[in-house]
């Protein structure tokens, strides 16, 4: 099977879960003998124009100078991707299927579907309406929502990363449930297992006092990640356990307002905002933290929770979206009510005050990650969807 994939994000340009997913999926998918994979992506942050990973080939295309709003810029970039991929098609021969990730590359995906009459497969990582908690508050949001609807309509099949996202896609876009396959995100435990036994004493001293217990959160600092809930929970946490230190890593538009909120609540010295950190430092923080906290208001999947579980760090998450699929309350972590500082404070305190129970949940979580969320299994599930689409296309008239 020759697969042509389009993605807005790919290393070194990774903004969120979409970029991580594509980066981690590409290698095991490219190792499957039945798959020959070609990825075309904008070259936002450098990287080689062409790169090989196993049997997978990555083509980074220099994007145009963006004029207009983000939506218009996405469309202009799709034109550049389409021009490049057409030349690639002529030089290397036909492909059997087009796989696109989210609306940002929907335009080029649909164009290739129509031009070459081959099936289009879309992975929906999130939705504009979901990010807006049910609302579309601007013309741009409404335009993006329309493209998302159009993409699910044009696609032969749709992949969602969780049962929650499957139901959201079905509801928001009137997409038949039987058209949607659930394939989760994943994580490999090996990179965290390799850190076992290392001395992180000097590293830890950069973030907290030896006597402090670290509650760690990482991700884009945007409203839907619910970090304001964590800040608002800290007075209640500290009232019962004064040695807790919240460490929040990541960058985004809410950073300054969250700092102001922390100081206004009198917990500024107990909440450290690190800004951007490297992947290596993120992994080390998972290893030194006493718990990982993800209080999202909207989360289609929650790959950071999987990373914490792989690192054997106890997790506390809000019971929303894909997080409630990944984390089983009392079994692999603690789930709390969303947008509820007191509930979140309870979850953090329960995790820190009962370390024996937390250790049992950590064992269960680490085992679940290895069995259910490894990328080799996810690559095989994805290849099965490829095979189904290609087989059905062979039996259908266009």
VOVEXLO-546271 format. One line per field, with one value per residue (C-alpha): residue number from 0; x, y, z. Coordinates in nm, 3 decimals. Example, Ala and Ser with C-alpha at 12.3 -4.5 7.8 and 13.67 -1.06 7.14 Angstrom:
% residues 2
seq (0,1);
px (1.230,1.367);
py (-0.450,-0.106);
pz (0.780,0.714);
This chain:
% residues 398
seq (0,1,2,3,4,5,6,7,8,9,10,11,12,13,14,15,16,17,18,19,20,21,22,23,24,25,26,27,28,29,30,31,32,33,34,35,36,37,38,39,40,41,42,43,44,45,46,47,48,49,50,51,52,53,54,55,56,57,58,59,60,61,62,63,64,65,66,67,68,69,70,71,72,73,74,75,76,77,78,79,80,81,82,83,84,85,86,87,88,89,90,91,92,93,94,95,96,97,98,99,100,101,102,103,104,105,106,107,108,109,110,111,112,113,114,115,116,117,118,119,120,121,122,123,124,125,126,127,128,129,130,131,132,133,134,135,136,137,138,139,140,141,142,143,144,145,146,147,148,149,150,151,152,153,154,155,156,157,158,159,160,161,162,163,164,165,166,167,168,169,170,171,172,173,174,175,176,177,178,179,180,181,182,183,184,185,186,187,188,189,190,191,192,193,194,195,196,197,198,199,200,201,202,203,204,205,206,207,208,209,210,211,212,213,214,215,216,217,218,219,220,221,222,223,224,225,226,227,228,229,230,231,232,233,234,235,236,237,238,239,240,241,242,243,244,245,246,247,248,249,250,251,252,253,254,255,256,257,258,259,260,261,262,263,264,265,266,267,268,269,270,271,272,273,274,275,276,277,278,279,280,281,282,283,284,285,286,287,288,289,290,291,292,293,294,295,296,297,298,299,300,301,302,303,304,305,306,307,308,309,310,311,312,313,314,315,316,317,318,319,320,321,322,323,324,325,326,327,328,329,330,331,332,333,334,335,336,337,338,339,340,341,342,343,344,345,346,347,348,349,350,351,352,353,354,355,356,357,358,359,360,361,362,363,364,365,366,367,368,369,370,371,372,373,374,375,376,377,378,379,380,381,382,383,384,385,386,387,388,389,390,391,392,393,394,395,396,397);
px (0.000,0.142,0.012,0.043,0.006,-0.032,0.022,0.051,0.294,0.600,0.932,1.101,0.766,0.546,0.281,0.061,-0.073,-0.119,0.251,0.348,0.104,0.233,0.597,0.551,0.329,0.551,0.837,0.640,0.399,0.693,0.836,0.530,0.615,0.276,0.302,0.509,0.451,0.525,0.459,0.434,0.443,0.518,0.875,0.784,1.086,1.367,1.467,1.594,1.381,1.380,1.436,1.404,1.283,1.279,1.051,0.883,0.990,0.930,0.914,0.926,0.791,0.882,0.552,0.453,0.464,0.133,-0.106,-0.434,-0.575,-0.481,-0.756,-0.642,-0.281,-0.375,-0.542,-0.240,-0.009,-0.228,-0.179,0.198,0.166,-0.059,0.186,0.474,0.278,0.154,0.518,0.594,0.307,0.432,0.790,0.724,0.401,0.047,-0.057,-0.338,-0.476,-0.453,-0.431,-0.471,-0.449,-0.715,-0.870,-0.541,-0.456,-0.813,-0.794,-0.501,-0.640,-0.977,-0.814,-0.607,-0.910,-1.097,-0.804,-0.696,-1.016,-0.855,-0.993,-0.935,-0.886,-0.897,-0.773,-0.960,-0.745,-0.979,-1.266,-1.311,-1.650,-1.506,-1.226,-1.494,-1.689,-1.981,-1.960,-1.825,-1.746,-1.601,-1.624,-1.292,-1.417,-1.728,-1.516,-1.292,-1.596,-1.734,-1.406,-1.409,-1.764,-1.664,-1.357,-1.557,-1.810,-1.542,-1.352,-1.396,-1.344,-1.256,-1.019,-1.086,-0.841,-1.100,-1.461,-1.530,-1.394,-1.586,-1.911,-1.813,-1.739,-2.066,-2.266,-2.100,-2.076,-2.366,-2.109,-2.233,-2.078,-2.004,-1.780,-1.553,-1.272,-1.124,-0.743,-0.580,-0.266,0.027,0.355,0.660,0.775,1.137,1.248,1.125,1.252,1.598,1.591,1.540,1.813,1.951,2.030,1.810,1.901,2.070,1.799,1.522,1.684,1.616,1.242,1.170,1.316,1.413,1.118,0.861,0.631,0.602,0.265,0.365,0.162,0.284,0.122,0.011,-0.090,-0.434,-0.773,-0.901,-0.613,-0.774,-0.455,-0.648,-0.828,-0.493,-0.391,-0.727,-0.692,-0.356,-0.487,-0.693,-0.404,-0.159,-0.403,-0.375,-0.028,0.200,0.494,0.329,0.487,0.305,0.536,0.366,0.567,0.472,0.404,0.089,-0.138,-0.265,0.076,0.080,-0.278,-0.205,0.100,-0.114,-0.384,-0.135,0.000,-0.349,-0.447,-0.137,0.025,0.267,0.574,0.422,0.347,0.643,0.577,0.880,0.778,0.903,1.104,1.278,1.138,1.426,1.349,0.979,1.064,1.290,1.015,0.776,1.036,1.091,0.731,0.515,0.211,0.115,-0.194,-0.402,-0.717,-0.833,-1.174,-1.150,-0.918,-0.984,-0.730,-0.464,-0.131,0.048,-0.142,-0.011,0.342,0.306,0.173,0.465,0.704,0.542,0.418,0.077,-0.184,-0.473,-0.695,-1.030,-1.299,-1.345,-1.302,-1.040,-0.886,-1.170,-1.103,-0.732,-0.742,-0.960,-1.052,-0.898,-0.730,-0.474,-0.512,-0.750,-1.020,-1.189,-1.478,-1.385,-1.359,-1.381,-1.082,-1.200,-1.238,-0.892,-0.745,-0.896,-0.740,-0.395,-0.412,-0.541,-0.253,0.015,-0.119,-0.168,0.151,0.093,-0.236,-0.075,0.201,-0.056,-0.225,0.114,0.180,-0.159,-0.108,0.238,0.109,-0.190,0.036,0.259,-0.030,-0.282,-0.102,0.219,0.284,0.342,-0.014,-0.146,0.044,-0.108,-0.457,-0.396,-0.271,-0.588,-0.798,-0.580,-0.644,-1.018,-1.042,-0.834,-1.027,-1.364,-1.249,-1.150,-1.505,-1.679,-1.750,-1.648);
py (0.000,0.338,0.603,0.979,1.157,1.530,1.692,2.056,1.954,1.732,1.771,2.002,2.184,2.036,2.252,1.996,1.644,1.631,1.678,1.425,1.172,1.197,1.191,0.881,0.697,0.744,0.514,0.197,0.255,0.282,-0.044,-0.245,-0.444,-0.378,0.003,0.247,0.586,0.936,1.238,1.593,1.871,2.245,2.328,2.571,2.527,2.398,2.037,1.859,1.904,1.526,1.261,0.882,0.692,0.324,0.284,0.619,0.935,1.288,1.585,1.928,2.199,2.565,2.745,3.072,3.410,3.418,3.701,3.746,3.557,3.207,3.039,3.212,3.125,2.758,2.761,2.932,2.674,2.391,2.531,2.503,2.147,2.052,2.184,1.993,1.669,1.673,1.677,1.399,1.192,1.233,1.140,0.842,0.696,0.671,0.631,0.413,0.638,0.992,1.031,1.381,1.499,1.754,2.042,2.224,1.999,1.918,2.128,1.942,1.606,1.663,1.798,1.481,1.264,1.429,1.450,1.088,0.920,0.748,0.726,1.005,0.914,1.182,1.167,1.420,1.520,1.792,2.013,2.388,2.361,2.133,2.378,2.645,2.420,2.404,2.760,2.912,3.266,3.419,3.409,3.225,2.961,2.911,2.877,2.617,2.427,2.418,2.276,2.010,1.912,1.909,1.694,1.427,1.430,1.393,1.119,0.752,0.684,0.893,0.808,0.948,0.917,0.823,0.716,1.069,1.213,0.954,1.072,1.438,1.396,1.210,1.477,1.792,1.684,1.439,1.175,0.813,0.634,0.330,0.550,0.637,0.414,0.470,0.444,0.593,0.795,0.612,0.640,0.422,0.343,0.280,0.643,0.671,0.327,0.438,0.709,0.461,0.481,0.818,1.077,1.382,1.562,1.862,1.883,1.874,2.154,2.387,2.344,2.285,2.261,1.911,1.917,2.018,1.778,1.860,1.864,1.890,2.000,2.046,2.156,2.458,2.739,2.798,2.829,2.483,2.320,2.443,2.562,2.838,2.558,2.428,2.775,2.824,2.483,2.566,2.763,2.459,2.221,2.431,2.472,2.097,2.021,2.325,2.145,2.120,2.309,2.334,2.336,2.438,2.396,2.532,2.854,3.018,3.324,3.259,3.261,3.619,3.606,3.282,3.436,3.733,3.499,3.302,3.613,3.757,3.435,3.450,3.137,3.298,3.159,2.810,2.803,2.799,2.877,2.756,2.856,2.632,2.324,2.061,1.711,1.575,1.810,1.725,1.355,1.426,1.630,1.338,1.124,1.364,1.481,1.331,1.367,1.494,1.714,1.777,1.980,2.024,2.162,2.006,1.721,1.496,1.244,1.363,1.221,1.398,1.178,0.872,1.010,1.054,0.699,0.568,0.755,0.596,0.931,0.927,1.117,1.344,1.446,1.610,1.370,1.512,1.394,1.134,1.169,0.968,0.696,0.682,0.717,0.479,0.636,0.450,0.200,0.389,0.739,0.984,1.166,1.480,1.704,1.947,2.320,2.252,2.374,2.197,1.864,1.906,1.992,1.672,1.466,1.616,1.573,1.215,1.127,1.288,1.184,0.816,0.721,0.344,0.364,0.590,0.334,0.062,0.286,0.363,-0.008,-0.056,0.251,0.147,-0.197,-0.051,0.181,-0.106,-0.330,-0.090,0.226,0.117,0.262,-0.073,-0.177,0.164,0.142,-0.199,-0.065,0.225,-0.008,-0.215,0.094,0.163,-0.189,-0.158,0.172,0.048,-0.280,-0.103,0.146,-0.143,-0.278,0.056,0.267,0.633);
pz (0.000,-0.102,0.138,0.089,0.423,0.489,0.828,0.939,1.214,1.216,1.403,1.450,1.433,1.707,1.873,2.046,2.043,1.666,1.598,1.864,1.720,1.365,1.480,1.694,1.446,1.143,1.240,1.335,1.046,0.808,0.942,0.840,0.524,0.366,0.400,0.194,0.352,0.222,0.444,0.306,0.566,0.579,0.674,0.950,1.176,0.961,0.924,0.614,0.299,0.260,0.527,0.546,0.852,0.765,0.463,0.537,0.356,0.487,0.250,0.417,0.189,0.240,0.309,0.140,0.308,0.489,0.406,0.590,0.888,1.003,0.801,0.482,0.562,0.599,0.257,0.097,0.253,0.122,-0.229,-0.185,-0.052,-0.343,-0.603,-0.445,-0.402,-0.762,-0.879,-0.633,-0.772,-1.128,-1.029,-0.800,-0.935,-0.798,-0.436,-0.305,-0.030,0.108,0.488,0.636,0.996,1.090,0.894,0.842,0.546,0.441,0.124,-0.031,0.080,-0.083,-0.399,-0.439,-0.372,-0.658,-0.895,-0.865,-0.743,-0.447,-0.093,0.158,0.526,0.796,1.154,1.368,1.664,1.797,1.682,1.681,1.850,2.116,2.191,2.229,2.468,2.227,2.092,1.771,1.876,1.560,1.183,1.170,1.416,1.205,0.891,1.055,1.180,0.827,0.691,0.962,0.863,0.496,0.569,0.751,0.467,0.197,0.381,0.306,0.676,0.982,1.267,1.616,1.905,2.171,2.215,2.331,2.007,1.804,1.961,1.922,1.550,1.502,1.685,1.552,1.188,1.153,1.062,1.089,1.386,1.170,0.952,1.247,1.378,1.725,1.729,2.040,2.075,2.227,2.411,2.445,2.799,2.690,2.704,3.063,3.164,3.051,3.321,3.605,3.866,3.755,4.020,3.956,4.278,4.115,3.850,4.110,4.310,4.016,4.064,4.432,4.780,4.897,5.139,4.875,4.689,4.317,4.142,3.776,3.474,3.118,2.794,2.597,2.832,2.684,2.851,2.760,2.952,3.276,3.441,3.615,3.800,3.927,4.044,4.219,4.384,4.539,4.844,4.950,4.882,5.082,5.372,5.433,5.295,5.299,5.132,4.786,4.494,4.160,3.856,3.531,3.209,2.870,2.688,2.560,2.575,2.930,3.095,3.223,3.352,3.538,3.706,3.814,3.942,4.152,4.320,4.375,4.556,4.774,4.626,4.383,4.557,4.543,4.169,3.931,3.564,3.371,3.020,2.740,2.840,2.628,2.587,2.795,3.083,3.058,3.094,3.393,3.559,3.524,3.703,3.994,4.045,4.317,4.091,3.745,3.719,3.405,3.484,3.124,3.034,2.686,2.595,2.295,2.421,2.665,2.553,2.840,3.085,2.902,2.924,3.300,3.331,3.124,3.356,3.665,3.790,3.966,3.764,3.861,3.568,3.513,3.399,3.050,2.694,2.623,2.969,3.120,2.860,2.941,3.322,3.521,3.854,4.145,3.914,3.702,3.845,4.009,3.813,3.944,3.846,3.566,3.633,4.010,4.217,4.534,4.356,4.202,4.542,4.682,4.400,4.453,4.831,4.808,4.575,4.792,5.134,5.048,4.860,4.903,4.713,4.453,4.401,4.323,4.066,3.911,3.859,3.693,3.474,3.356,3.261,3.072,2.873,2.764,2.664,2.509,2.406,2.237,1.893,1.721,1.805,1.696,1.364,1.295,1.371,1.133,0.857,0.897,0.826,0.520,0.393,0.447,0.259,-0.033,-0.054,-0.049,-0.312,-0.542,-0.521,-0.575,-0.880,-0.839);
